[in-house]
Amino acid sequence: MTMKERLPDDGVDEALALVGRPRTDSPRSDAAPEAHRATPWPEARAVAARAAGVREPVRVPLGQGLGHVLAEPLRALTDLPSFDTSAMDGWAVAGPGPWRIDPEGAVLAGHAPAAELADGDAVRIATGARVPTGATAVVRREHSRSDTAGQLHALREVVHGQDIRPRGQECGTGDLLLPAGSPITPAVLGLAAAAGYDELTVRPRPRVEVLVLGDELLTGGLPHEGLIRDALGPMLGPWLTALGAEVLGTRRIGDDAEALYAAVTGSAADVVITTGGTAAGPVDHVHAVLDKAGATLLVDGVKVRPGHPMLLARLDTAPSGTEAAPATPHPRHLVGLPGNPLAAVSGLLTLAEPLLRALAGSPAPGPYRLPVRAEVPGHPYDTRLIPVVRRGEGVEPLHYNGPAMLRGIAVAHGMGVIPPGGAGPGQPLEVLDLPWQVVSAEGPGGGAQGVCFT
């Protein structure tokens, strides 16, 4: 769909008024046909995931791998451990006891191995040290005693091989440790280092720039004289980072079409995220800017509430002021989010998350369903997304779910997907996880009283 073929606005104000309360009136005869021309919600998510194309992997130093995704399987470059290792501080012994103590010897981690032990010999050994050839077990310090004759006695039965980590116990050279597509966490960095890696082959993190639009936004102080605080600027950057993006920055732009055009065409980001300006009001400039930039609309309006006027476009040109890049399977994109905060969250989960996951090479989480504990009103023909919290084996919808509200999503565990027409108590709902884990404390009323990050 080109800009000249874009869909008209379908009455956003009326649709937003439906969110958070039952629809008691029947849909207007002139509004329903236009609403059906928007992209269905599941299809919009699929289009966003397919739009990413294929990105070539890159190699990064091990210390820079955090937050990326493995582009190829992680295989052990060495046995782990690479030699027989003492699992405890104590004594390396050979054969049955009691054992003759070497009064001068000690085997320390990181030092050359001790001389071969003969049957009946014992030498002091540290955790992580290489077990001497000939040793048959390690006796823990606290499980032994020595006598005045220089002999070591075990206070417990000694089993052959005890407290020795044999070479290759965790893995052998060439073993598959993690498949391609695995996210690189701090633990993965540790495993890769132990397995001998200095560099990792990863999918490059998508670079994102956020453009917050609107003359009415304040960056500090209390709202006054028609001005409101910018809630999206502080929220979007960390949210996109949690999705695996490299956020280049957040810029605030007034209701100025030329300034917006310059920002969009001049951005070095793989994905430009805009807020507001996607409808058809007198200062909604996003469509006109995309048209002027020669962009191709992939999604123009989604059958979801809140957030219907979201969009996804492919930017076919290189940033202005640069030489045009050669043809690439991963062109730049723009995700246009609505300006209302919860509607913007809906746009993040619908279009931005699938696009960014695909660009980063991160596998999409498997869908899951949980029964809803209360009746949830639905839109007549659109999907609804509402904040929910887990309660026992089900989910409970939160009351503060209007398009301009963030109070619900701030304590939510996820977003419930309400099908057209609504959902009754006990009906399984698809749940979209947020890109972090939250745990709520249930107060006397059973509501989410607080939140902590785990």
C-alpha positions in Angstrom: 0.0 0.0 0.0 1.5 3.3 -1.0 0.8 6.6 0.7 -1.6 7.6 -2.0 -3.6 4.4 -1.3 -3.8 4.9 2.5 -7.0 4.3 4.4 -9.0 7.2 5.7 -9.4 7.8 9.4 -12.4 5.9 10.8 -13.5 8.0 13.7 -10.8 7.7 16.3 -12.6 9.8 19.0 -15.7 7.6 18.9 -13.6 4.4 19.1 -11.5 5.6 22.0 -14.7 6.5 23.9 -15.6 2.8 23.8 -12.5 1.6 25.6 -13.0 0.7 29.3 -16.8 0.5 29.3 -19.5 -1.7 27.7 -20.8 -0.6 24.3 -24.5 -0.1 24.8 -25.3 1.5 21.5 -25.1 -0.3 18.1 -22.3 0.7 15.8 -23.1 3.5 13.4 -23.9 2.4 9.9 -21.4 4.9 8.5 -18.5 4.0 10.9 -18.5 0.2 10.8 -17.6 -0.2 7.1 -14.6 2.1 7.5 -13.4 0.3 10.6 -13.4 -3.0 8.7 -10.9 -1.5 6.2 -8.1 -1.4 8.8 -5.8 -4.3 9.2 -7.0 -7.1 11.6 -4.8 -7.2 14.8 -3.2 -10.6 14.3 -2.4 -9.8 10.6 -0.8 -6.5 11.6 1.6 -8.3 14.0 2.5 -10.8 11.3 3.1 -8.0 8.7 5.5 -6.3 11.2 7.5 -9.5 11.8 7.8 -10.2 8.1 8.9 -6.6 7.3 12.2 -7.0 9.0 13.9 -9.1 6.3 17.2 -10.8 6.8 20.1 -9.0 8.5 23.7 -10.2 8.2 25.3 -11.3 11.5 28.3 -9.5 13.0 31.1 -10.5 15.4 31.5 -8.6 18.6 33.9 -8.8 21.5 32.6 -11.0 24.3 32.1 -8.1 26.6 29.8 -6.4 24.1 27.5 -9.3 23.5 25.0 -8.6 26.3 21.5 -7.9 24.9 22.2 -9.4 21.5 21.0 -12.7 20.1 23.3 -15.6 19.0 23.4 -15.7 15.2 25.0 -19.2 15.2 25.0 -22.1 17.7 27.4 -21.8 20.6 29.6 -24.9 20.7 32.3 -25.7 23.2 35.8 -24.9 22.0 37.2 -27.0 24.8 36.3 -29.6 27.4 34.7 -28.2 30.5 36.5 -28.6 32.8 39.6 -28.9 30.6 41.4 -31.1 33.2 40.5 -33.1 36.3 39.8 -30.5 39.0 39.4 -30.5 42.7 35.9 -29.6 43.8 36.9 -28.8 47.4 39.7 -27.7 49.6 41.3 -30.7 51.2 43.7 -33.5 50.2 44.3 -35.3 47.0 44.9 -39.0 47.9 45.9 -42.1 46.0 44.6 -45.5 46.9 43.2 -46.6 50.3 44.1 -44.8 53.5 45.6 -43.9 55.8 47.9 -41.8 53.6 51.4 -40.4 54.0 51.2 -36.6 54.0 53.7 -34.6 51.8 54.7 -32.0 54.3 56.1 -29.6 51.7 53.7 -30.1 48.8 50.5 -28.2 48.0 48.6 -28.1 44.7 47.1 -24.6 44.1 44.7 -23.4 41.4 46.5 -21.9 38.4 49.8 -23.5 39.2 51.7 -26.3 37.6 50.4 -29.8 38.4 52.0 -31.6 41.3 54.1 -34.7 40.8 52.4 -38.0 40.3 51.0 -39.5 43.5 51.8 -43.1 44.4 49.4 -45.3 46.3 49.2 -44.2 49.9 50.3 -40.6 49.3 48.3 -37.4 50.1 49.0 -33.8 49.2 47.2 -30.7 50.1 45.0 -29.3 47.3 42.8 -26.2 46.7 39.5 -25.9 45.1 39.9 -25.5 41.3 43.4 -26.9 41.3 44.5 -29.6 38.8 44.3 -33.0 40.4 47.7 -34.8 40.3 48.1 -37.9 38.2 47.5 -41.0 40.2 45.0 -39.3 42.6 41.9 -41.4 43.2 39.8 -39.0 45.3 39.8 -35.7 47.2 39.2 -35.8 50.9 37.6 -32.6 52.3 39.6 -30.9 54.9 36.8 -31.0 57.4 36.4 -34.8 56.8 40.0 -35.7 57.7 42.5 -35.5 60.5 46.3 -36.0 60.7 48.3 -37.7 63.4 51.7 -37.1 64.9 53.2 -39.7 62.6 52.4 -37.6 59.5 49.5 -39.7 58.3 46.1 -38.6 57.1 43.0 -40.4 58.2 39.5 -40.0 56.7 36.6 -39.4 59.1 34.1 -40.7 56.5 34.1 -43.4 53.8 36.1 -42.3 50.8 34.6 -43.2 47.4 36.7 -43.5 44.3 36.5 -40.2 42.4 34.8 -38.2 45.1 35.0 -34.4 44.9 36.9 -34.6 41.6 35.3 -32.8 38.7 36.5 -35.0 35.8 37.6 -33.5 32.5 34.6 -32.9 30.2 32.1 -33.4 33.0 30.0 -30.4 31.8 30.7 -30.7 28.1 33.2 -32.0 25.6 34.8 -30.0 22.7 32.3 -29.4 20.0 29.2 -30.0 22.2 26.2 -27.8 21.5 25.8 -25.4 24.4 23.1 -23.1 23.1 21.2 -22.9 19.7 21.2 -19.9 17.4 18.5 -17.4 18.5 19.3 -17.6 22.2 19.4 -14.3 24.0 22.8 -13.4 25.4 22.3 -12.9 29.1 25.1 -12.4 31.7 25.0 -16.1 32.4 25.5 -16.8 28.7 28.6 -14.5 28.6 30.0 -16.5 31.5 29.4 -19.8 29.7 30.9 -18.5 26.5 34.0 -17.3 28.3 34.4 -20.7 30.1 34.0 -22.5 26.8 36.8 -20.5 25.2 35.2 -17.6 23.3 36.7 -14.2 22.9 34.1 -13.0 20.3 30.5 -13.9 19.6 28.6 -14.0 16.3 25.4 -12.1 16.9 22.5 -10.4 15.2 23.0 -6.6 15.3 20.6 -4.9 17.6 18.2 -2.6 15.7 18.9 1.1 16.2 15.9 3.1 17.2 15.1 6.8 17.5 12.0 8.1 19.2 10.3 11.3 18.0 7.8 12.6 20.5 5.4 15.0 18.7 3.1 17.8 20.0 3.1 21.4 21.0 1.2 20.6 24.1 3.9 18.6 25.9 5.8 19.6 28.9 9.1 18.0 30.0 8.8 19.2 33.7 6.5 20.8 36.2 2.8 20.5 36.6 0.3 20.6 33.7 -1.2 24.1 33.1 -3.0 26.2 30.6 -3.7 23.3 28.2 -0.2 21.9 28.4 0.3 18.3 29.7 3.4 16.3 30.8 5.1 14.1 28.2 4.6 10.6 29.5 5.8 8.8 26.4 9.3 10.3 26.3 10.5 8.8 29.6 8.7 5.5 28.9 9.5 4.6 25.3 13.3 4.5 25.5 13.6 2.1 28.4 10.7 0.0 27.0 12.5 -0.3 23.6 15.8 -1.1 25.3 14.0 -4.0 27.1 12.9 -5.2 23.7 16.5 -5.5 22.6 16.8 -2.2 20.6 19.7 0.2 20.8 18.0 3.5 21.4 19.9 6.4 19.7 17.9 9.0 21.5 14.5 10.6 22.1 13.7 14.0 20.4 10.7 16.2 21.0 9.3 17.9 18.0 6.4 20.4 17.9 3.5 20.2 15.5 5.8 21.2 12.6 5.6 19.2 9.4 8.9 20.4 8.0 10.8 19.6 11.3 9.2 16.2 11.3 10.2 15.5 7.7 13.8 16.5 8.5 13.9 14.3 11.5 12.5 11.3 9.8 14.6 11.5 6.6 17.7 12.5 8.5 17.6 9.8 11.2 20.3 7.2 11.2 18.1 4.7 13.0 16.9 1.4 11.5 13.5 2.1 13.0 12.0 5.5 13.7 9.2 5.6 16.4 6.8 8.5 16.3 4.1 9.4 18.9 0.9 11.1 17.9 0.1 12.7 14.5 -1.1 9.5 12.9 -4.8 10.4 12.6 -6.4 13.0 10.4 -6.5 16.1 12.6 -5.3 19.6 11.6 -1.8 19.0 13.0 -1.5 15.3 12.3 1.4 15.4 9.9 2.8 11.8 9.9 1.0 10.6 6.8 1.9 13.7 4.8 5.5 13.4 5.8 5.7 9.8 4.8 4.1 10.6 1.5 6.7 13.3 0.8 9.5 10.9 1.8 8.3 8.3 -0.7 7.5 5.8 2.0 5.5 2.7 1.6 2.7 2.0 4.1 2.6 -1.6 5.2 -0.1 -1.1 7.9 -2.3 1.9 8.1 -4.7 1.5 11.0 -5.3 -1.6 13.0 -8.5 -3.1 14.2 -7.5 -2.8 17.9 -8.6 -0.6 20.7 -7.0 1.4 22.1 -4.5 2.5 19.4 -6.5 2.1 16.1 -4.6 4.8 14.2 -1.1 3.2 14.5 0.9 2.6 11.3 4.0 0.9 9.9 5.8 2.2 6.9 9.0 1.3 5.0 11.3 4.2 4.4 12.9 3.4 1.0 15.5 6.1 1.1 18.8 6.5 2.9 19.0 9.3 5.6 19.2 12.7 3.9 22.7 14.1 3.6 24.2 10.6 3.0 24.9 8.7 -0.2 22.1 6.3 -1.0 22.9 2.8 0.4 22.9 -0.2 -1.9 19.8 -2.4 -2.0 19.4 -4.1 1.3 17.0 -6.8 2.6 16.5 -4.8 5.8 15.3 -1.3 4.8 14.5 1.4 7.4 11.1 1.5 9.0 8.8 3.9 10.8 6.3 2.9 13.4 3.7 5.5 14.1 2.2 5.2 17.6 -0.9 7.1 18.8 -0.3 9.9 21.2 -2.4 8.6 24.1 -0.1 6.7 26.4 -2.0 3.3 26.7 -2.8 3.5 23.0 0.9 3.9 22.4 1.6 0.8 24.5 -0.9 -1.0 22.3 1.1 0.1 19.2 4.3 -1.0 20.8 3.0 -4.5 21.4 1.2 -4.7 18.0 3.8 -3.3 15.6 7.1 -2.3 17.3 7.7 -5.5 19.3 7.3 -8.0 16.4 9.4 -5.8 14.1 12.2 -5.3 16.6 12.3 -9.0 17.6 12.6 -10.0 14.0 15.3 -7.4 13.3 17.3 -8.6 16.3 16.8 -12.3 15.4 15.0 -13.0 18.7 12.4 -15.8 18.5 8.9 -14.7 19.3 7.6 -16.0 22.6 5.1 -18.7 22.3 1.4 -17.7 22.8 -0.3 -18.7 25.9 -3.8 -18.4 27.3 -5.2 -17.9 30.8 -8.9 -17.8 31.9 -10.2 -14.3 32.7 -11.7 -14.0 36.2 -14.3 -11.4 35.3 -16.4 -10.4 32.3 -14.7 -8.0 30.0 -16.7 -5.9 27.5 -15.6 -6.0 23.9 -15.6 -3.8 20.9 -18.2 -4.8 18.3 -15.6 -5.6 15.6 -12.1 -4.8 16.9 -9.7 -6.6 19.3 -9.2 -4.9 22.6 -5.9 -4.9 24.6 -6.3 -4.3 28.3 -3.8 -4.5 31.3 -4.2 -7.6 33.4 -2.7 -9.1 36.5 -2.3 -12.8 37.3 -4.5 -14.1 40.1 -4.1 -17.8 40.8 -4.5 -19.7 37.6 -6.2 -16.9 35.8 -5.9 -13.2 35.0 -7.9 -10.2 36.2 -8.5 -7.1 34.1 -7.4 -3.8 35.6 -9.9 -0.9 35.8 -7.6 1.9 34.6 -7.5 0.8 31.0 -8.6 4.0 29.1 -6.4 5.0 26.2 -4.8 7.9 28.1 -4.2 6.0 31.3 -1.0 4.5 32.5 -2.1 3.6 36.0 -3.2 0.1 35.0 -0.2 -0.8 32.8 2.2 0.4 35.6 1.2 -2.6 37.8 0.2 -5.0 35.0 1.7 -8.4 34.4 0.7 -8.3 30.7 -1.9 -7.2 28.3 -5.0 -9.4 27.8 -6.3 -9.8 24.2 -10.1 -9.4 24.2 -11.7 -10.7 21.0 -14.5 -8.7 19.3 -17.7 -8.9 21.4 -15.9 -9.4 24.7 -15.1 -12.3 27.0 -17.0 -13.9 29.8 -15.7 -15.2 33.1 -13.5 -18.3 32.7 -12.9 -17.7 29.0 -9.3 -18.3 28.0 -7.5 -15.1 26.9 -4.3 -14.7 25.0 -1.8 -12.8 27.2 1.0 -10.6 25.9 3.9 -10.5 28.3 5.6 -7.2 29.1 9.4 -7.1 28.4 10.1 -7.4 32.1 8.7 -9.3 35.0 6.6 -7.6 37.7 5.3 -9.0 40.9 2.3 -7.3 42.5 1.4 -7.3 46.2 -2.2 -8.0 46.8 -3.7 -5.7 49.3 -6.9 -6.3 51.4 -9.0 -5.5 48.4 -7.3 -8.0 46.1 -6.0 -5.3 43.8 -2.4 -4.7 42.7 -1.0 -2.4 45.4 2.6 -2.3 44.4 5.2 -3.5 42.0 8.8 -4.6 42.2 11.2 -5.7 39.5 12.7 -9.2 39.6 
